[in-house]
């Protein structure tokens, strides 16, 4: 996430901006809600590459930039158009010179029943290994307060370092707010026994517990089911080195007993052009227990990526072991179909799946602008191609996926583009 050092402000300072909506293109239903970097030095943030969280009329997210140039947490009111910076990271540094309260916020935020927010920073802390944090909501009109939950150690191989993709919890998938005390689960990019990253738990009476070190570089966040089973993917590792889908399951007490790790699928196990996908980006689960996800590469000779479904039926990989079965639901073809799906998937009440591609969009204008897409059963459609005109005022590179509200509207962020080429918050209306 790129940064620009802005005017230094007091830690936790708040910037309030009121902006009008930019009229959407009539044929697409896409509208820009907010253009980042409206303030000198991008003190209102820039390059929002992480998913949004919706709570009522508010959209919450993280971005780079800010008053200290090390990232922010922001809030946008979809009803009034008000934009507010809730917190500026790196208000102080420790004796090592690292940001005491975190640096480079990354991943989707979590909100609890009291309105407090939880998230991760990829860097910062005592040894610059990143942190899990809580932002405590002010009782009335004050500043949001940073509270450290766990600081990772980039020098400690078993602890993990570089937490990303935020945190997950039991009940998140059904829309239940976090209770503020139960376990939060997450992933680190590095560290662990083989320095390939970890799956960890915090809160719930423990400071941090490493649950597993599956594959290499856990990527895309965790899906937590009602039994506290954790489902996810790694971008590397596995029998072919192209990533795996995994399950990490409790064996008893969540905090004291060991957890078991099961490899569900090895991507590109048959070799070739990886028609089943390569570099998976997380999973979601439907009511029948099937997993859906995307891969950034593979699928065709150009490596444009796939949307896949994993089912718990007996399949073999090279005849050596039983795994889940992979059905490719869609192979991205580049051009107007998009390439490089990246970011969270979301499923609506009807079972439709929505996502974004970040690497390719409308080749008539800019070939790397990105798309928003929809999958209904076996039918795939591109809902919107970014950058319909010079300068990409509608946004460019939607890295984070989308969220869907009860009316079927989609909300997301684009990492670049917009009025200042620093990214946007956008809405897609069906």
C-alpha positions in Angstrom: 0.0 0.0 0.0 1.6 3.2 -1.1 1.9 6.2 1.1 2.5 9.9 1.0 3.7 11.7 4.1 1.2 14.4 5.0 1.0 17.3 7.4 1.6 15.9 10.9 -1.5 15.9 13.1 -2.2 14.7 16.6 -2.7 11.0 16.9 -6.3 10.1 16.5 -7.2 13.4 14.9 -10.4 13.4 12.9 -11.0 14.8 9.4 -14.6 15.4 8.4 -15.4 15.9 4.7 -18.8 16.2 3.1 -18.9 15.2 -0.5 -21.6 14.9 -3.1 -22.1 11.7 -5.2 -20.7 11.6 -8.7 -23.5 10.7 -11.1 -23.1 7.1 -12.3 -23.0 6.2 -15.9 -26.6 5.4 -16.8 -25.9 2.0 -18.4 -23.7 0.6 -15.6 -25.1 1.5 -12.2 -21.6 2.4 -10.9 -21.1 5.6 -8.9 -18.2 7.0 -7.0 -19.1 7.8 -3.4 -15.7 9.2 -2.3 -12.4 10.1 -4.0 -9.4 9.7 -1.8 -6.6 12.2 -1.4 -8.8 15.3 -1.3 -6.6 16.9 1.3 -3.0 18.1 1.0 -0.7 15.2 1.6 -3.5 12.7 1.4 -4.3 13.2 5.1 -7.7 11.7 4.3 -6.1 8.5 3.0 -5.1 6.9 -0.2 -5.1 3.6 -2.0 -7.8 1.7 -0.1 -6.9 -1.9 -1.0 -8.9 -3.8 1.6 -12.6 -4.9 1.9 -15.3 -2.7 3.4 -17.4 -3.4 6.5 -21.0 -2.2 6.6 -22.9 -1.4 9.7 -26.2 0.3 9.0 -25.6 3.5 7.0 -21.8 3.3 7.7 -19.1 1.8 5.6 -15.8 1.2 7.5 -12.4 0.5 6.0 -8.7 1.1 6.0 -6.4 2.9 3.6 -2.8 4.2 3.3 -1.7 7.8 3.7 -3.2 9.8 6.6 -1.8 12.4 8.8 1.3 10.4 9.6 1.6 8.7 6.3 1.3 5.1 7.7 -2.4 4.4 7.2 -5.9 5.2 8.6 -9.2 3.7 9.6 -12.1 5.6 8.0 -15.9 5.7 8.0 -18.3 6.8 5.3 -22.0 7.5 5.7 -23.9 6.3 2.6 -27.0 8.3 3.7 -25.3 11.7 4.1 -22.1 11.4 2.2 -20.0 12.3 5.2 -16.5 10.9 5.3 -14.4 10.8 8.5 -10.9 9.6 9.4 -11.4 7.7 12.7 -7.7 7.0 13.4 -4.2 7.8 12.1 -1.6 5.1 12.7 1.9 5.8 13.8 1.3 8.6 16.2 4.5 7.6 18.0 7.5 5.4 17.5 9.3 3.0 19.8 13.0 2.9 20.6 13.6 0.7 17.5 12.0 3.4 15.4 8.9 1.4 14.5 5.3 2.7 14.8 4.2 1.8 18.3 0.5 1.5 17.4 1.0 -0.2 14.0 1.8 0.5 10.4 0.1 -0.4 7.2 -3.4 -1.5 8.2 -4.6 -4.4 6.1 -7.8 -6.4 5.7 -11.4 -6.2 6.6 -12.5 -4.7 9.9 -14.7 -6.4 12.5 -17.3 -4.5 14.6 -18.6 -5.7 18.0 -21.9 -5.1 19.7 -20.6 -1.9 21.3 -19.4 -0.4 18.0 -15.7 -1.0 18.6 -13.6 -2.0 15.6 -10.9 -4.7 15.3 -8.3 -5.2 12.7 -4.6 -5.9 11.8 -1.6 -4.0 10.7 1.0 -5.7 8.6 3.8 -3.8 10.2 4.6 -1.8 13.3 4.9 -2.8 17.0 7.9 -3.6 19.1 9.8 -5.6 16.4 7.8 -4.4 13.4 6.1 -7.7 13.0 2.6 -6.2 12.9 -0.3 -6.2 15.3 -3.9 -7.1 16.1 -5.7 -4.1 17.5 -9.0 -2.8 18.8 -10.3 0.8 18.2 -12.5 1.7 21.1 -15.5 3.9 20.1 -15.7 7.1 22.1 -18.7 7.5 24.3 -19.6 10.9 22.9 -17.8 13.1 20.5 -14.3 12.2 21.5 -11.5 10.4 19.6 -11.3 6.7 19.0 -8.8 5.0 21.2 -6.2 2.4 20.1 -5.8 -0.8 22.2 -3.2 -3.4 21.5 -4.5 -7.0 21.5 -1.3 -8.7 20.3 2.0 -7.6 18.8 3.8 -10.1 16.5 7.5 -10.6 16.4 9.3 -10.7 13.1 12.3 -12.3 14.9 10.2 -15.1 16.5 9.7 -17.9 14.1 7.0 -19.7 16.1 4.9 -16.5 16.7 4.4 -15.4 13.1 4.7 -12.0 11.6 2.9 -9.8 9.1 -0.7 -10.4 10.0 -3.0 -9.5 7.1 -6.6 -9.9 5.9 -7.9 -8.8 9.2 -9.5 -11.2 11.8 -12.5 -13.5 11.7 -14.9 -15.0 14.4 -17.7 -17.5 14.9 -20.9 -15.8 13.7 -19.3 -13.4 11.2 -20.5 -15.4 8.2 -24.2 -15.0 9.3 -23.9 -11.3 10.0 -23.9 -11.6 13.8 -21.7 -8.9 15.4 -18.7 -9.9 17.4 -19.3 -10.2 21.1 -16.0 -8.5 22.1 -14.7 -11.5 24.1 -14.7 -14.6 22.0 -11.7 -15.8 20.0 -10.6 -13.9 16.9 -8.8 -15.9 14.2 -6.3 -14.7 11.6 -3.3 -15.4 9.5 0.3 -14.2 9.2 2.2 -13.9 6.0 5.5 -15.2 7.5 6.9 -16.9 10.6 5.8 -20.2 12.1 7.8 -23.4 12.2 8.7 -23.3 8.5 8.5 -19.5 8.1 5.6 -19.8 5.7 3.0 -18.1 7.9 0.6 -19.2 10.6 -3.0 -19.5 11.5 -3.5 -18.0 15.0 -6.1 -17.2 17.6 -6.3 -14.2 20.0 -8.7 -13.0 22.7 -10.9 -15.6 24.5 -8.7 -15.6 27.5 -5.4 -16.0 25.6 -2.9 -13.4 24.3 -2.2 -15.5 21.1 -2.0 -19.1 20.1 -0.6 -20.5 16.9 -3.0 -23.1 15.6 -1.3 -24.2 12.4 1.3 -23.5 9.8 -0.4 -24.9 6.7 1.1 -24.6 3.2 3.0 -21.4 2.6 1.7 -17.8 2.8 -1.9 -18.1 4.0 -3.9 -15.7 1.9 -7.5 -14.4 1.6 -8.7 -14.5 5.2 -10.4 -17.3 7.1 -14.0 -18.5 7.0 -15.2 -19.6 10.4 -18.2 -22.0 10.7 -20.5 -22.5 13.6 -18.3 -25.3 15.1 -15.2 -23.0 15.0 -13.7 -24.9 12.1 -11.4 -22.6 10.1 -11.4 -22.8 6.3 -8.8 -21.0 4.1 -6.2 -21.1 1.4 -2.5 -20.5 1.0 -0.9 -18.9 -2.0 2.0 -21.3 -2.1 3.0 -24.7 -0.8 1.2 -28.0 -1.4 2.4 -30.9 -3.6 2.8 -28.6 -6.7 3.8 -25.4 -4.9 0.7 -23.5 -6.3 -1.2 -23.3 -3.0 -3.7 -25.4 -1.1 -7.2 -25.2 0.5 -7.2 -26.3 4.1 -9.3 -26.8 7.2 -8.0 -26.2 10.8 -10.3 -27.8 13.4 -10.4 -27.8 17.2 -10.0 -31.1 19.1 -11.4 -29.9 22.4 -10.8 -26.7 24.4 -10.1 -23.9 21.9 -7.4 -22.3 23.9 -5.5 -25.2 25.4 -5.9 -28.3 23.2 -4.2 -28.8 19.9 -5.9 -28.1 16.6 -5.7 -30.4 13.5 -4.9 -29.3 10.0 -6.3 -31.1 6.9 -5.2 -30.3 3.3 -8.4 -30.4 1.3 -7.0 -29.7 -2.1 -3.6 -29.1 -3.8 -3.9 -26.6 -6.7 -2.3 -27.5 -10.0 -1.5 -31.0 -8.8 -1.8 -32.3 -12.4 0.6 -29.7 -13.7 0.3 -28.2 -17.2 -1.3 -24.8 -17.3 -3.0 -25.3 -13.9 -6.5 -25.5 -15.4 -7.8 -25.9 -11.9 -6.2 -22.7 -10.8 -3.1 -21.4 -9.1 -2.6 -19.1 -6.1 -6.0 -19.3 -4.4 -7.5 -16.3 -2.6 -9.6 -17.5 0.3 -13.0 -19.3 0.4 -16.6 -18.9 1.4 -19.0 -21.7 2.3 -22.6 -22.2 1.2 -25.4 -23.8 3.3 -24.5 -27.3 2.0 -20.9 -27.0 3.2 -19.4 -26.5 -0.3 -16.5 -24.1 -0.6 -16.1 -21.4 -3.3 -13.1 -19.3 -4.1 -10.9 -17.8 -6.8 -7.4 -18.2 -7.9 -5.2 -15.3 -9.1 -3.6 -17.3 -11.8 -4.1 -20.5 -13.8 -7.2 -21.7 -15.6 -5.9 -21.1 -19.2 -2.6 -20.6 -20.9 -2.6 -16.9 -20.1 -3.1 -17.6 -16.4 -6.2 -15.4 -16.0 -7.5 -17.3 -12.9 -10.6 -19.3 -12.1 -13.7 -19.4 -9.8 -13.8 -22.8 -8.2 -16.1 -25.0 -6.1 -14.7 -27.6 -3.7 -17.1 -30.4 -2.5 -16.5 -33.0 0.2 -16.5 -36.0 -2.0 -13.8 -38.5 -2.7 -11.3 -37.4 -5.4 -7.7 -38.5 -5.8 -4.7 -36.4 -6.9 -2.4 -38.6 -8.9 -4.0 -41.7 -7.4 -2.2 -41.3 -4.1 -4.7 -39.8 -1.6 -8.3 -38.8 -1.2 -9.1 -35.1 -1.4 -12.1 -32.8 -1.9 -13.2 -32.5 -5.5 -12.6 -29.2 -7.5 -15.1 -28.0 -10.1 -14.1 -25.0 -12.1 -17.2 -22.8 -12.3 -15.6 -20.1 -14.5 -12.3 -19.6 -16.2 -11.5 -15.9 -16.6 -10.5 -15.1 -20.2 -9.0 -11.6 -19.9 -10.2 -8.6 -21.8 -13.7 -7.6 -20.9 -14.2 -10.9 -18.9 -11.4 -9.8 -16.5 -8.2 -11.4 -15.2 -6.6 -11.9 -11.8 -9.6 -12.3 -9.5 -8.4 -11.0 -6.1 -10.2 -10.1 -2.9 -13.1 -11.4 -0.8 -16.1 -13.1 -2.4 -19.6 -12.5 -1.1 -22.8 -14.7 -1.5 -26.3 -13.2 -1.3 -29.4 -14.8 0.2 -30.2 -16.3 -3.3 -26.8 -18.0 -3.6 -25.4 -15.6 -6.2 -21.6 -15.0 -5.8 -20.0 -11.6 -6.4 -16.4 -10.6 -6.8 -13.9 -8.5 -8.6 -10.9 -8.9 -10.9 -8.0 -6.5 -10.6 -5.7 -7.2 -13.5 -7.7 -6.7 -16.6 -10.9 -4.9 -17.6 -12.2 -3.2 -20.7 -9.5 -3.6 -23.3 -11.0 -0.9 -25.5 -9.7 1.7 -23.0 -7.4 0.4 -20.2 -6.5 -3.3 -20.1 -5.7 -3.4 -16.4 -8.6 -1.6 -14.8 -10.6 -4.5 -13.4 -14.2 -5.7 -13.3 -17.1 -6.5 -10.9 -18.7 -9.9 -11.7 -21.6 -12.1 -10.7 -21.9 -15.9 -10.8 -25.4 -17.5 -10.7 -25.1 -21.3 -10.9 -23.2 -22.0 -14.0 -23.9 -18.5 -15.5 -21.1 -15.9 -15.3 -21.6 -12.2 -16.1 -19.5 -9.1 -15.9 -21.5 -6.4 -14.2 -19.0 -3.5 -14.7 -15.7 -2.8 -16.3 -13.7 0.0 -14.7 -12.1 2.9 -16.5 -14.6 3.7 -19.2 -12.8 7.0 -20.0 -9.4 8.6 -19.9 -8.1 9.2 -16.3 -10.2 6.4 -14.8 -12.6 8.7 -12.8 -14.6 5.6 -11.8 -11.7 3.9 -10.1 -9.1 1.4 -11.2 -7.8 -2.0 -9.8 -10.6 -3.1 -7.3 -8.3 -5.4 -5.2 -10.6 -6.0 -2.3 -13.8 -7.6 -3.7 -17.3 -6.2 -2.8 -19.9 -6.4 -0.1 -23.7 -6.6 -0.7 -26.5 -4.9 1.3 -30.0 -6.1 1.8 -31.2 -4.3 -1.3 -28.6 -6.0 -3.5 -26.4 -2.9 -3.9 -22.7 -3.7 -4.0 -20.0 -1.6 -2.3 -16.3 -1.7 -2.8 -13.0 0.1 -3.1 -10.6 0.6 -6.0 -7.0 0.9 -5.2 -6.2 3.6 -7.8 -8.1 5.9 -10.2 -10.7 8.5 -9.2 -10.3 12.2 -9.3 -6.9 12.1 -7.7 -5.7 8.7 -8.9 -5.6 7.6 -5.2 -8.5 5.3 -5.2 -12.3 5.5 -4.5 -15.2 4.1 -2.6 -17.8 3.0 -5.2 -21.3 1.6 -5.3 -22.8 -0.6 -7.9 -26.6 -0.6 -8.2 -28.2 -3.6 -10.0 
